[in-house]
Amino acid sequence: MIDAKRFKDEISSLLDYLYENQKDNIEATAQAFKECIEKGGVVHVFGSGHSVGLGIDIKNRIGALVPIHIMEMTDFVTKGGISVEEFTDHKNIFERKPNVAGKLYELYDMKPEDIFIVISNSGINGIVIDIADLAKKNGHKVIIITSMKHTLAEEPRHPSGKKLYEFGDIVIDNCGPHGDALIETDGVAKVCSVSSICNNCIAQSMAARTIELLKEDGYELPMLLGDKEHDDKVKEQYKGRA
């Protein structure tokens, strides 16, 4: 039988496994965040589809770090010269296309001290791989978040023959299953996709540890407190960048 308790138990077990197996990579990412922020840098976050949720979960809310910039897929259309027809073409899925990511990367004010988080559960589609590749070629540290079970079970779609994790300075495995759905049923299909939950747990863990590291260094925390005067001041500091 599938009920709420079964999902709660299985996702809790998965998150425990994720923490035990990825805590060193999460710590390394928090250290990279700290170094980036102390140098005046910004953390650029890119993911297509559901993966964009990781950035949304740690931005523009009380307790969130301000120097986080979400690279929006919709910016391809609103700022990058891609037509709505091309962007929404279901026969030639846009996020799978290689050699278009430069149009997005060039829209933003990138600095050498900036770092990137690139998220894709499958880690095989063109745009995420190209963003990671561009960031690496421009000297940025790149953190990849993916499902290793999923990506290792799939054939690459990118012309290079590579997968996303191969571009990471740090790779965090969200530990989700191949196909994303977690719970076995009596039928053919599994149910309950978990990558968003796992990714957001990773994101909040990274953010919390980053704040602790910044506090240990005595660095003035660039985070939202719910005080308008303070929050407006911090946002102004990163205006046009985050």
C-alpha atoms as one frame of an Amber mdcrd trajectory, in Angstrom:
protein
   0.000   0.000   0.000   1.201   3.500  -0.817   0.245   6.166   1.697   1.692
   9.372   3.101   3.630   7.538   5.806   5.326   5.263   3.292   6.508   8.246
   1.278   7.630  10.051   4.428   9.614   7.005   5.542  11.239   6.403   2.171
  12.149  10.027   1.488  13.519  10.371   5.027  15.744   7.336   4.460  16.904
   8.746   1.124  17.754  12.127   2.654  19.717  10.424   5.436  21.635   8.474
   2.791  22.194  11.664   0.788  23.613  13.490   3.776  25.978  10.687   4.777
  27.271  10.172   1.253  27.479  13.789   0.068  28.349  15.780   3.193  31.959
  16.270   2.079  30.855  17.630  -1.311  28.286  19.892   0.355  31.006  21.179
   2.699  33.343  21.812  -0.254  30.575  23.735  -2.018  29.882  25.865   1.060
  33.598  26.678   1.225  33.489  27.711  -2.448  30.408  29.882  -1.751  32.181
  31.567   1.151  35.301  32.332  -0.870  33.214  33.660  -3.762  31.144  35.962
  -1.551  34.142  37.268   0.408  35.762  38.258  -2.900  32.616  40.148  -3.917
  31.412  37.438  -6.269  28.000  36.052  -7.118  26.777  32.466  -7.328  25.106
  31.873 -10.704  22.539  29.068 -10.666  21.317  27.381 -13.823  18.938  24.498
 -14.345  16.229  23.735 -16.856  12.808  22.300 -16.126  12.241  21.322 -12.496
  15.907  21.879 -11.681  15.411  25.641 -11.579  13.652  25.064  -8.247  16.986
  24.755  -6.449  17.809  28.395  -7.080  14.303  29.582  -6.304  14.399  27.806
  -2.939  17.413  29.768  -1.669  16.733  33.241  -3.100  14.533  36.227  -2.208
  13.209  34.971   1.122  13.984  35.752   4.733  17.190  34.025   5.752  18.437
  33.761   2.164  21.792  34.923   0.851  21.479  37.829  -1.596  24.455  37.198
  -3.966  22.679  34.396  -5.804  21.694  34.931  -9.422  19.280  32.617 -11.219
  19.999  32.332 -14.935  16.440  32.202 -16.252  15.609  30.011 -19.257  12.997
  32.590 -20.254  15.798  35.129 -20.732  16.581  33.326 -23.988  13.322  34.832
 -25.294  12.988  38.090 -23.357  16.629  39.176 -23.759  18.496  36.680 -25.923
  16.770  36.898 -29.297  15.285  33.373 -29.332  11.762  33.260 -30.747   8.861
  31.927 -28.705   8.252  29.368 -31.462  11.776  27.968 -31.204  11.720  28.032
 -27.412   8.438  26.105 -27.194   8.985  23.682 -30.089   7.976  20.265 -28.717
   9.546  18.406 -31.645  12.974  19.988 -31.157  13.131  20.437 -27.396  15.040
  23.613 -26.620  16.832  22.478 -23.456  18.404  19.620 -25.415  20.004  21.898
 -27.992  23.786  22.331 -28.050  25.553  25.537 -29.045  22.889  28.011 -27.914
  23.909  28.530 -24.263  26.295  31.340 -25.186  23.302  33.553 -25.927  22.308
  33.240 -22.257  25.783  33.421 -20.723  26.578  36.665 -22.543  23.497  38.430
 -21.162  24.893  38.725 -17.656  27.608  40.690 -15.901  30.047  37.883 -15.081
  33.108  38.503 -12.885  36.188  36.251 -12.456  35.340  35.622  -8.786  31.853
  34.291  -9.617  31.042  30.592  -9.351  28.376  28.438 -10.993  25.929  25.799
  -9.853  24.514  23.806 -12.765  21.720  21.358 -12.042  20.296  18.563 -14.161
  18.909  15.263 -12.952  19.813  13.467 -16.175  22.933  15.511 -16.919  22.801
  14.743 -20.638  21.081  17.716 -22.300  22.819  20.306 -24.441  22.144  23.587
 -22.678  23.216  22.599 -19.168  26.412  21.007 -20.491  27.227  24.061 -22.601
  26.665  26.439 -19.655  29.022  24.373 -17.493  31.560  24.209 -20.314  31.419
  27.977 -20.893  31.833  28.671 -17.187  34.880  26.379 -17.005  36.461  27.922
 -20.089  36.024  31.362 -18.552  37.821  30.338 -15.389  34.862  29.927 -13.021
  34.536  27.164 -10.449  31.634  24.879 -11.408  29.499  22.846  -9.022  27.311
  20.164 -10.596  24.211  18.678  -8.982  22.866  15.587 -10.707  21.603  12.046
 -10.150  24.535   9.745 -10.783  22.257   6.714 -10.971  20.264   8.396 -13.696
  23.064   9.965 -15.705  25.228   6.831 -15.753  22.291   4.819 -17.088  21.674
   7.148 -20.047  23.458   7.772 -23.326  24.876  11.297 -23.771  23.011  13.658
 -26.109  25.761  16.263 -26.353  27.994  16.293 -29.471  31.072  16.057 -27.227
  29.919  12.684 -25.936  30.266  14.028 -22.399  27.802  14.310 -19.546  27.318
  17.202 -17.162  29.162  15.728 -14.186  32.372  15.615 -16.231  32.536  19.425
 -16.127  32.306  19.766 -12.352  35.022  20.950  -9.997  32.656  19.622  -7.337
  29.922  17.094  -8.108  27.029  16.541  -5.718  24.956  13.425  -6.321  21.348
  14.001  -5.282  21.200  10.203  -4.808  17.855   9.931  -6.575  16.932   6.808
  -8.536  17.106   6.366 -12.284  13.910   7.866 -13.649  13.453  10.031 -10.525
  10.392   8.184  -9.143  11.134   6.560  -5.803   8.381   4.174  -4.741   7.724
   0.783  -6.288   4.106  -0.132  -6.967   2.319  -3.352  -7.821   1.992  -2.056
 -11.359   4.520  -1.250 -14.073   5.479   2.260 -12.968   7.124   3.722  -9.890
   5.679   6.899  -8.338   6.786   9.996  -6.391   9.596  11.930  -8.067  12.181
  13.075  -5.553  14.849  15.135  -7.316  13.297  18.476  -6.318  13.179  17.490
  -2.639  16.748  16.187  -2.711  18.035  19.220  -4.615  16.358  21.681  -2.257
  17.733  19.842   0.763  21.202  20.148  -0.778  20.623  23.842  -1.513  19.475
  24.763   1.978  22.294  22.731   3.560  24.841  24.560   1.395  23.326  27.943
   2.215  23.191  27.309   5.960  26.794  26.114   6.083  27.947  29.067   3.958
  26.374  31.512   6.404  28.093  29.745   9.303  31.461  29.929   7.548  31.003
  33.632   6.791  30.112  34.264  10.452  33.247  32.417  11.569  35.301  34.777
   9.371  33.552  37.818  10.804  32.173  38.738   7.381  29.075  40.938   7.297
  26.351  38.565   6.167  24.753  39.539   2.821  21.402  37.995   3.657  17.767
  39.007   3.969  16.550  39.551   7.528  13.024  40.813   6.960  14.066  44.364
   7.873  13.329  46.581   4.877  16.118  49.111   5.446  18.738  46.389   5.880
  17.431  44.238   3.037  17.251  47.141   0.584  20.838  48.068   1.415  22.111
  44.542   0.756  20.118  44.246  -2.482  21.548  47.555  -3.682  25.044  46.186
  -3.104  24.397  43.472  -5.707  22.089  45.436  -8.002  22.379  44.262 -11.599
  24.273  41.151 -10.573  21.898  39.169  -8.360
